[in-house]
């Protein structure tokens, strides 16, 4: 597990979006478990399966517990 901390506007969300291939990577390299993920031949879905992100504006199902909310997606996969 890895956690990122920093002040507002320091790029935490942008970094997470780049690692999860939601935002284009302008420069540099992103390597996850020894594999460069910004190459055109990468399987985006495979990369995303191994990365979990919780954004500040998250939406939980109100009828579920917190544990059930965070385990729903992995259980479905």
C-alpha positions as CSV (number, residue, x, y, z in Angstrom):
1,X,0.0,0.0,0.0
2,X,1.2,3.5,-0.8
3,X,-0.2,6.8,0.5
4,X,0.4,10.3,-0.9
5,X,0.3,13.4,1.2
6,X,0.8,17.1,0.3
7,X,-0.6,20.5,0.2
8,X,-3.4,21.7,-2.1
9,X,-2.3,22.0,-5.7
10,X,0.8,19.9,-5.3
11,X,-0.2,17.4,-7.9
12,X,-1.4,14.4,-5.8
13,X,-4.6,13.9,-7.8
14,X,-2.9,14.4,-11.1
15,X,-0.3,11.8,-10.2
16,X,-3.0,9.3,-9.3
17,X,-4.8,10.0,-12.5
18,X,-1.6,9.4,-14.5
19,X,-0.8,6.2,-12.7
20,X,-4.4,4.9,-13.3
21,X,-4.1,6.0,-17.0
22,X,-7.1,8.4,-16.7
23,X,-5.0,11.4,-17.7
24,X,-2.3,11.6,-20.3
25,X,1.3,11.5,-19.2
26,X,3.1,14.5,-20.8
27,X,6.7,13.6,-19.8
28,X,8.7,11.2,-17.7
29,X,8.0,7.5,-17.0
30,X,5.5,5.7,-14.8
31,X,6.7,2.2,-13.8
32,X,4.3,-0.1,-11.9
33,X,5.8,-3.4,-10.7
34,X,8.7,-3.1,-13.1
35,X,6.5,-2.4,-16.2
36,X,6.3,1.0,-18.0
37,X,2.6,1.7,-18.2
38,X,2.6,4.6,-20.6
39,X,3.6,2.6,-23.7
40,X,0.9,2.1,-26.3
41,X,0.9,-1.7,-26.1
42,X,0.0,-1.7,-22.4
43,X,-3.3,-3.3,-21.4
44,X,-5.1,-0.4,-19.6
45,X,-7.6,-2.7,-17.9
46,X,-4.8,-4.9,-16.5
47,X,-3.0,-1.9,-15.1
48,X,-6.2,-0.6,-13.5
49,X,-7.0,-3.9,-11.9
50,X,-4.0,-3.6,-9.7
51,X,-4.5,0.0,-8.6
52,X,-7.1,1.2,-6.1
53,X,-7.8,4.9,-5.8
54,X,-10.2,6.7,-3.5
55,X,-10.8,10.3,-4.5
56,X,-11.8,13.1,-2.2
57,X,-15.2,13.3,-3.8
58,X,-16.2,9.7,-3.4
59,X,-19.7,8.4,-3.5
60,X,-20.7,5.6,-1.1
61,X,-23.9,3.5,-1.2
62,X,-25.8,4.8,1.8
63,X,-27.4,1.4,2.5
64,X,-24.1,-0.4,2.8
65,X,-21.4,-0.3,5.5
66,X,-18.1,1.3,4.7
67,X,-16.5,-2.2,4.5
68,X,-19.1,-3.4,2.0
69,X,-18.6,-0.2,-0.1
70,X,-14.9,-0.7,-0.4
71,X,-15.0,-4.4,-1.0
72,X,-17.8,-4.3,-3.6
73,X,-15.7,-3.7,-6.7
74,X,-13.0,-6.3,-5.8
75,X,-15.6,-8.9,-5.0
76,X,-17.3,-8.3,-8.4
77,X,-14.1,-8.7,-10.3
